[in-house]
Amino acid sequence: MGIKILLDLVGGVALLLWGLHMVHSGIVRAFGAKIRRFLGSVLKNRFHALMAGIGVTAVLQSSTATALMLSSFSASGLVDLAPALAVMLGANVGTTLIVQLLSFDSSAIAPVLLVTGVVAFKRGSQTIVRDLGRVAIGLGLMLLSLHILLDSLAPAEHAPVVRELFSAMTGEPLLTLLIGAALTWAAHSSVATILLTMSLAYSNFVTPAAALALVLGANLGSALNPLVEGLGSENPAHRRMPLGNLLNRLVGCIIFLPLLTPVVGLLERIEPNPVRLAADFHTVFNVIMALAFIFLLGPFAKMLERLLPEIKTTADPAIPIYLDEGVIETPPVALACAARETMRVGDLIDSMLEQTMTAILTNDRKLVAEVCQKDNAVDRLHEAIKLYVIKITHDSLDETEGRRAMEVLSLAINLEHIGDIIDKNLMELASKKIKRQLRFSAEGAAELQEFHRIVRDNLKLAMTIFLSGDVKSARQLLDEKSRIRELEFSASENHIARLKEGRIESIETSSLHLDILRDLKRIHSHICATAYPVLEAAGELNKTRLKSPSAPIEEDERTSLGGGNSALREERRA
């Protein structure tokens, strides 16, 4: 009997957590990018930020999600600390709204939400309809879990052993608070802990004072996860916002813990129902803390800045800047972060290309070493981007998101290949030239510089296409393939003509000259690959060629890039 009750309780809690997860993930998928943009636009004023925090968290149903989303702004210096703390004050109030809603009798609503949600999720033709269906299913499961918890606790209500166990666990207010904090930290949700507390209070397993202590613990525990996430950063400044939120919760707990008995007496005069009592205290606590701290945020923020000063370190190009782990569950935002990091890799490649030609023409050994170091950074960033995109694709993506994920991966892969060509081929050629102290003829050097200039220009064009998805520019980039072939042929002919003339510089550098042209052409092929996903999405590609005969398409390049879409679709189906 006891084991069955325990299993029912665990199952009810698991269902509650899963329902909460579905509500959160559905909202994030439907409106995550808009929510993030909205949050970023209201952070100039602390009072606006407070109201935004209430609204955003009421929608997301997770102050932890709001905190992690906000941390990316705060850590990157895009928002001052005081408005960020104001958002968290509002976020703590926002979590109380769903608790208030679920504290009323809503047994008739659960089946309606479940049926509506399933129909929308299965039959919805638009992605947003399916996401909202997910939200409805999640709310229905949360309501259903509450009934399961109440039904599970009912048989044990009169069991002396169970009652004594709960009495021992909740007999000391401080211990009860710590239990609530631990449960919330483990569940990553104060809402789940408070709803469980409401169920225990309804079944008389905990006293009203113990229920309020659990509510205090839930509020404290909700501030732990963002701080733990911030510990991964080497810069202490990134922990200011989560630490400030934790201190706010801690001060509130210290103030209210000794006052639980009189607070219970006061609230029972207004609402004797133990379920409503817990919900009302949760709301009152967070509203009081928000009103008390909103006017103190200026000096509070300065104190945190002194306590956790920002560490200025030399930027390591191999360390990702934009791969924000806090937005993984918001695919559009996460993909934008991955795209920004990939653009950063493109800047590194452009710098490598610039230094490469200078090193080749001037016999500069120092530049050769610098280029090789940058390639190591490119390799590490490529690996980080790849792993980040894989995390994004763990959950199902819509067609547009899946295509963008493959575009990011494809560009990152091609940039890494370019880096390898520069490091392992061009730098080796540069080292040979330096070792032998060779010189190109004036005409040969000019031809290489012109070829190199076009390659760099087209790299910049490829980056623009990656950002904009412009079809006209993509066609223009592929047209450049013909120009590069003609230029290579012309440069080779001119070089052979100089060999026939017996030019010493041309004879000594003949193999180097032709190999450099070949490697730059290979680099250009990888650059042009950026155009294929854009043209494929626009329906501008046949199986092997452009619909317009302006430029042929090499099947091996197209396959290496565009073919990943089908693989990703299969993964999402599975």
C-alpha positions in Angstrom: 0.0 0.0 0.0 2.7 2.4 1.0 4.8 1.6 -2.1 1.8 2.2 -4.4 1.1 5.6 -2.8 4.7 6.5 -3.2 4.7 5.5 -6.8 1.5 7.4 -7.5 3.1 10.5 -5.8 6.3 10.2 -7.9 4.3 9.7 -11.0 2.1 12.7 -10.3 5.1 14.9 -9.7 6.7 13.7 -12.9 3.6 14.4 -14.8 3.5 17.9 -13.3 7.1 18.6 -14.3 6.5 17.3 -17.9 3.3 19.4 -18.2 5.3 22.5 -17.1 8.0 21.6 -19.6 5.5 21.3 -22.4 4.0 24.7 -21.6 7.4 26.3 -21.5 8.8 24.7 -24.7 5.6 25.4 -26.6 5.6 29.1 -25.7 9.4 29.4 -26.5 8.9 27.7 -29.8 5.9 29.9 -30.7 7.1 33.2 -29.4 10.7 32.8 -28.1 12.4 35.1 -30.6 9.7 37.8 -30.1 9.9 37.5 -26.4 13.7 37.9 -26.4 13.4 41.0 -28.7 10.7 42.5 -26.5 12.8 41.9 -23.4 15.8 43.5 -25.0 13.8 46.6 -26.0 12.4 47.5 -22.5 15.6 47.2 -20.4 16.3 51.0 -20.4 14.0 51.8 -17.5 13.7 49.7 -14.3 9.9 50.2 -13.9 9.3 49.1 -17.5 11.7 46.2 -16.9 9.8 45.2 -13.8 6.5 45.0 -15.7 8.2 43.2 -18.6 9.6 40.6 -16.2 6.1 40.0 -14.9 4.6 39.6 -18.4 7.4 37.5 -19.9 7.6 35.1 -16.9 3.8 34.8 -16.8 4.0 33.6 -20.4 7.1 31.4 -20.1 6.1 30.0 -16.7 9.7 29.9 -15.6 11.7 32.6 -13.8 14.7 30.4 -14.5 14.2 30.6 -18.2 13.8 34.4 -17.9 17.0 34.6 -15.9 19.0 32.6 -18.3 17.6 34.6 -21.3 18.5 37.8 -19.4 21.9 36.6 -18.5 22.9 36.6 -22.1 22.1 40.3 -22.3 23.8 41.1 -19.0 26.9 39.1 -19.7 27.4 40.7 -23.1 27.1 44.2 -21.6 23.9 45.0 -23.6 22.0 45.9 -20.5 22.8 47.6 -17.2 22.7 45.6 -14.1 19.9 47.6 -12.4 17.3 47.0 -15.2 18.3 43.4 -15.3 17.6 43.0 -11.6 14.3 44.8 -12.1 13.3 42.2 -14.7 14.0 39.4 -12.2 11.9 41.2 -9.6 9.1 41.1 -12.1 9.9 37.5 -13.1 9.4 36.4 -9.5 6.0 38.0 -9.4 5.1 36.5 -12.8 5.6 33.0 -11.5 2.8 33.5 -9.0 0.1 34.1 -11.7 -0.1 30.4 -12.9 -0.1 29.3 -9.2 -3.0 31.6 -8.6 -4.8 30.2 -11.6 -4.3 26.6 -10.6 -5.2 27.2 -7.0 -8.9 27.3 -8.0 -11.0 24.3 -8.9 -10.3 23.7 -12.5 -11.1 19.9 -12.8 -13.5 20.5 -15.8 -10.9 22.4 -17.7 -8.3 19.7 -17.9 -10.0 17.4 -20.4 -11.0 20.3 -22.6 -7.3 21.5 -22.7 -6.0 18.0 -23.5 -8.5 17.4 -26.3 -8.0 20.9 -27.8 -4.2 20.5 -27.5 -4.0 17.1 -29.1 -6.2 18.3 -32.0 -4.2 21.4 -32.6 -0.9 19.5 -32.3 -1.9 16.7 -34.7 -4.0 18.6 -37.1 -2.5 22.0 -37.1 -1.2 23.1 -40.5 0.9 25.9 -39.1 3.8 25.6 -36.8 2.5 28.1 -34.3 -0.8 26.2 -34.0 1.0 23.0 -33.2 3.2 24.9 -30.6 0.0 26.3 -29.0 -1.4 22.8 -29.0 1.7 21.8 -27.0 1.0 24.5 -24.5 -2.7 23.4 -24.1 -1.6 19.8 -23.6 1.0 20.9 -21.0 -1.6 22.9 -19.0 -4.0 20.0 -19.2 -1.3 17.6 -17.9 -0.5 20.0 -15.0 -4.2 20.1 -13.9 -4.4 16.3 -14.3 -1.3 15.8 -12.2 -2.8 17.9 -9.4 -5.8 15.6 -9.2 -3.5 12.6 -9.3 -1.5 14.0 -6.3 -4.7 14.7 -4.3 -6.1 11.3 -5.0 -2.8 9.6 -4.1 -2.5 11.5 -0.8 -6.1 10.8 0.2 -5.6 7.1 1.3 -2.5 8.1 3.3 -4.2 10.9 5.1 -5.0 8.7 8.1 -1.8 6.6 8.0 0.1 7.5 11.2 3.5 6.6 9.8 3.1 8.9 6.8 1.8 11.7 8.9 4.7 11.3 11.4 7.2 11.3 8.5 5.8 14.6 7.1 5.6 16.0 10.6 9.3 15.3 11.2 10.3 16.7 7.9 8.3 19.9 8.3 8.5 20.4 12.1 11.4 22.9 11.9 10.7 26.0 9.7 14.4 26.4 8.6 14.7 22.7 7.7 11.4 22.9 5.8 12.6 26.0 3.9 15.8 24.1 2.9 13.8 21.1 1.7 11.7 23.4 -0.5 14.8 25.1 -1.9 16.4 21.7 -2.6 13.2 20.4 -4.4 13.0 23.6 -6.5 16.7 23.4 -7.4 16.3 19.8 -8.5 13.1 20.4 -10.4 14.3 23.7 -11.9 10.8 25.0 -11.2 9.3 26.9 -8.2 5.9 26.4 -9.7 6.1 22.6 -9.4 7.3 22.8 -5.8 4.5 25.2 -4.8 1.8 23.2 -6.5 3.1 20.1 -4.7 2.9 22.1 -1.4 -0.6 23.1 -2.2 -1.6 19.4 -2.6 0.1 18.5 0.7 -1.6 21.4 2.5 -5.0 20.4 1.1 -4.6 16.9 2.4 -3.4 18.2 5.8 0.0 16.5 5.5 1.7 19.8 6.4 0.6 22.6 8.6 -0.1 26.1 7.2 3.1 27.4 8.7 5.1 24.5 7.1 3.4 25.2 3.8 4.5 28.8 3.9 8.1 27.7 4.8 8.1 25.4 1.7 6.9 28.4 -0.4 9.8 30.5 0.9 12.2 27.6 0.1 10.7 27.4 -3.4 11.4 31.1 -3.9 15.0 30.7 -2.7 15.6 27.6 -4.8 14.4 29.2 -8.0 17.4 31.6 -7.7 20.0 28.9 -7.4 19.9 27.5 -11.0 20.8 30.8 -12.8 23.7 31.3 -10.4 24.9 27.7 -11.0 24.8 28.4 -14.7 26.8 31.6 -14.2 29.6 29.7 -12.4 30.7 28.3 -15.8 31.9 31.7 -16.8 35.5 32.8 -15.9 34.4 36.4 -15.7 32.8 37.2 -12.2 30.8 40.0 -13.8 28.6 37.4 -15.5 27.4 36.3 -12.0 26.2 39.7 -10.8 22.6 39.4 -12.0 21.9 35.9 -10.7 23.7 36.6 -7.4 21.6 39.8 -7.0 18.4 37.8 -7.5 19.6 35.2 -5.0 20.4 37.9 -2.4 16.9 39.4 -2.9 15.3 36.0 -2.3 17.6 35.3 0.7 16.8 38.7 2.4 13.1 38.0 1.9 13.4 34.5 3.5 15.3 35.9 6.5 12.6 38.6 7.1 9.6 36.3 6.7 10.8 33.1 8.3 10.4 34.3 11.9 7.1 35.9 11.0 5.4 32.7 9.6 3.0 32.2 12.5 1.5 35.8 12.5 1.5 35.8 8.7 -0.5 32.5 8.8 -3.0 34.1 11.3 -3.4 37.2 9.1 -3.9 35.3 5.9 -6.3 32.7 7.4 -8.7 35.6 8.2 -8.8 36.5 4.6 -8.7 33.0 3.1 -9.0 29.9 5.3 -8.5 27.4 2.4 -5.0 26.0 2.8 -4.5 25.8 -1.0 -5.4 29.4 -1.5 -3.3 30.3 1.6 -0.1 29.0 0.0 -0.9 30.6 -3.3 -1.7 34.0 -1.7 1.5 34.0 0.4 3.6 33.2 -2.7 2.1 36.3 -4.4 2.3 38.5 -1.4 5.9 37.6 -0.7 7.1 38.4 -4.3 5.0 41.6 -4.6 6.5 42.9 -1.3 10.0 42.0 -2.3 9.6 43.7 -5.7 8.2 46.9 -4.2 10.9 47.0 -1.5 13.8 46.4 -3.8 12.8 48.4 -6.9 13.9 51.7 -5.3 17.2 50.2 -4.0 18.4 48.7 -7.3 20.8 51.6 -8.0 23.0 51.2 -4.9 22.4 47.4 -4.9 23.8 47.2 -8.4 26.9 49.3 -7.5 27.5 47.0 -4.5 27.4 43.9 -6.8 29.8 45.6 -9.3 32.3 46.3 -6.6 31.9 42.7 -5.2 32.2 41.1 -8.6 34.4 43.3 -10.8 34.8 42.5 -14.4 38.1 40.9 -15.4 39.6 42.3 -18.5 41.4 39.5 -20.3 43.1 39.2 -23.7 40.6 37.9 -26.1 41.4 34.3 -27.2 40.1 34.0 -30.8 39.5 30.2 -30.2 36.9 30.9 -27.4 33.3 31.2 -28.7 31.7 34.6 -28.0 28.1 34.2 -29.3 27.3 30.5 -28.5 24.8 31.2 -25.7 23.8 28.0 -24.0 20.9 29.8 -22.3 18.9 30.1 -25.6 19.3 26.5 -26.8 15.6 25.8 -26.3 14.7 28.8 -28.5 15.9 27.5 -31.9 15.5 30.8 -33.9 17.6 32.7 -31.4 20.1 29.9 -30.9 20.6 29.6 -34.7 21.2 33.4 -34.9 23.9 32.9 -32.2 25.5 30.1 -34.2 25.3 32.3 -37.4 27.1 35.2 -35.6 29.8 32.8 -34.4 30.2 31.4 -37.9 30.5 35.0 -39.3 33.3 35.4 -36.8 35.1 32.4 -38.2 34.6 34.0 -41.6 36.4 37.1 -40.3 39.3 34.9 -39.1 39.5 33.2 -42.5 39.6 36.6 -44.3 42.4 37.7 -42.0 44.3 34.5 -42.7 43.9 35.0 -46.5 45.2 38.6 -46.2 48.2 37.5 -44.2 48.8 34.5 -46.5 49.5 36.5 -49.6 51.6 39.0 -47.7 53.7 36.1 -46.3 54.1 34.5 -49.7 55.1 37.7 -51.5 57.4 39.2 -48.7 58.9 35.9 -47.3 57.7 36.8 -43.8 58.2 33.8 -41.5 56.4 35.5 -38.6 53.2 35.8 -40.6 53.4 32.1 -41.5 53.4 31.2 -37.8 50.5 33.6 -37.1 48.4 32.1 -39.9 49.0 28.6 -38.5 47.9 29.7 -35.0 44.7 31.2 -36.5 43.9 27.9 -38.2 44.0 26.2 -34.8 41.4 28.8 -33.6 39.3 28.1 -36.7 39.4 24.4 -35.9 38.3 24.9 -32.3 35.5 27.3 -33.3 34.3 24.9 -36.0 34.0 22.1 -33.4 32.2 24.4 -30.9 29.7 25.5 -33.6 29.1 22.0 -34.8 28.3 20.7 -31.2 26.1 23.8 -30.5 24.0 23.2 -33.7 23.7 19.5 -32.8 22.2 20.6 -29.4 19.7 22.8 -31.2 18.6 20.0 -33.4 18.0 17.6 -30.6 14.4 18.7 -30.5 12.2 18.9 -33.6 12.7 21.9 -35.8 10.4 23.2 -38.5 11.5 23.2 -42.1 12.9 26.8 -42.0 14.9 26.2 -38.9 16.2 22.9 -40.1 17.4 24.5 -43.4 19.1 27.3 -41.5 20.8 24.8 -39.2 22.2 23.1 -42.2 23.3 26.4 -43.8 25.2 27.3 -40.6 26.8 23.8 -40.4 27.7 23.9 -44.1 29.4 27.3 -44.0 31.3 26.3 -40.8 32.5 23.2 -42.5 33.6 25.0 -45.7 35.4 27.7 -43.7 37.2 25.0 -41.7 38.3 23.4 -45.1 39.5 26.7 -46.3 41.6 27.1 -43.1 43.1 23.7 -43.7 44.0 24.6 -47.3 45.7 27.8 -46.1 47.5 26.1 -43.3 48.5 22.8 -44.9 49.0 23.9 -48.5 49.6 27.6 -48.9 51.7 28.0 -45.8 53.8 25.0 -46.8 54.4 26.7 -50.2 55.2 29.9 -48.4 57.7 28.1 -46.2 59.4 26.5 -49.3 59.7 29.9 -51.0 61.1 31.5 -47.8 63.6 28.6 -47.4 64.9 28.9 -50.9 64.7 32.8 -50.9 62.8 32.8 -54.2 61.1 35.7 -55.9 58.2 35.9 -58.3 58.5 37.9 -61.5 56.7 41.3 -61.3 54.0 40.0 -63.7 53.6 36.8 -61.8 53.2 38.5 -58.5 50.6 40.9 -60.0 48.6 38.0 -61.3 48.6 36.2 -58.0 47.6 39.4 -56.2 44.7 39.9 -58.6 43.5 36.3 -58.2 43.8 36.6 -54.4 41.9 39.9 -54.4 38.9 38.3 -56.3 38.9 35.4 -53.9 38.8 37.7 -50.8 36.1 39.8 -52.4 34.0 36.8 -53.1 34.5 35.6 -49.5 32.9 38.9 -48.3 30.1 38.4 -50.8 29.5 34.8 -49.5 29.2 36.1 -45.9 26.6 38.7 -47.1 24.7 35.9 -48.9 24.8 33.8 -45.7 23.2 36.6 -43.7 20.7 37.9 -46.2 19.8 34.8 -48.2 19.7 37.1 -51.3 19.1 35.0 -54.5 20.5 37.6 -56.9 23.8 37.7 -54.9 24.0 33.9 -54.8 23.7 33.8 -58.6 26.4 36.5 -58.9 28.7 34.4 -56.7 28.3 31.3 -58.8 28.9 33.4 -61.9 32.3 34.2 -60.4 33.3 30.5 -60.8 33.5 31.0 -64.5 35.6 34.2 -64.0 38.0 32.4 -61.7 38.4 29.5 -64.2 39.2 32.0 -67.0 41.6 33.9 -64.8 43.4 30.8 -63.8 43.7 29.7 -67.4 45.0 33.1 -68.4 47.5 33.3 -65.6 48.8 29.8 -66.4 49.2 30.7 -70.1 51.1 33.9 -69.2 53.3 32.0 -66.8 54.1 29.4 -69.5 54.9 32.2 -71.9 57.4 33.6 -69.4 58.9 30.2 -69.1 59.4 30.1 -72.8 61.1 33.4 -72.6 63.6 32.0 -70.2 62.7 34.3 -67.3 64.8 33.1 -64.3 62.2 34.1 -61.6 59.4 32.2 -63.5 61.6 29.1 -63.9 62.5 29.0 -60.2 58.9 29.6 -58.9 57.1 27.7 -61.6 55.6 24.9 -59.4 54.9 27.3 -56.6 53.1 29.7 -58.9 50.8 27.0 -60.3 50.2 25.4 -57.0 49.1 28.7 -55.4 46.7 29.3 -58.3 45.3 25.8 -57.8 44.9 26.2 -54.0 43.2 29.6 -54.3 40.8 28.1 -56.8 40.0 25.3 -54.4 39.3 27.9 -51.7 37.1 29.8 -54.1 35.0 26.6 -54.7 34.4 26.3 -51.0 33.4 30.0 -50.9 30.9 29.5 -53.8 29.3 26.6 -51.9 27.6 29.2 -49.7 25.3 30.0 -52.7 23.9 26.5 -53.1 21.6 26.3 -50.1 20.1 29.7 -50.9 19.4 28.9 -54.5 18.1 25.4 -53.6 15.6 27.0 -51.1 14.5 29.4 -53.8 14.0 26.6 -56.3 16.8 28.0 -58.5 18.7 24.7 -58.8 18.1 21.7 -61.0 19.8 18.5 -60.1 23.2 19.5 -61.4 22.9 23.0 -62.8 21.4 26.4 -62.5 18.2 26.9 -64.4 19.9 29.7 -66.1 23.0 28.6 -68.0 25.0 31.4 -66.4 27.1 29.1 -64.3 27.6 25.3 -64.0 27.3 23.6 -60.6 29.7 21.0 -59.5 27.7 18.1 -58.2 30.1 17.1 -55.5 30.0 20.5 -53.9 26.2 20.7 -54.0 25.9 17.2 -52.5 28.2 18.0 -49.6 26.2 21.0 -48.6 22.6 20.6 -49.7 22.3 16.9 -49.1 22.4 17.4 -45.3 18.9 18.8 -45.3 17.3 15.4 -46.0 19.5 13.8 -43.3 18.3 16.3 -40.8 14.7 15.8 -41.8 15.1 12.1 -41.2 16.6 12.7 -37.8 13.7 15.0 -36.9 11.1 12.3 -38.0 12.9 9.8 -35.8 
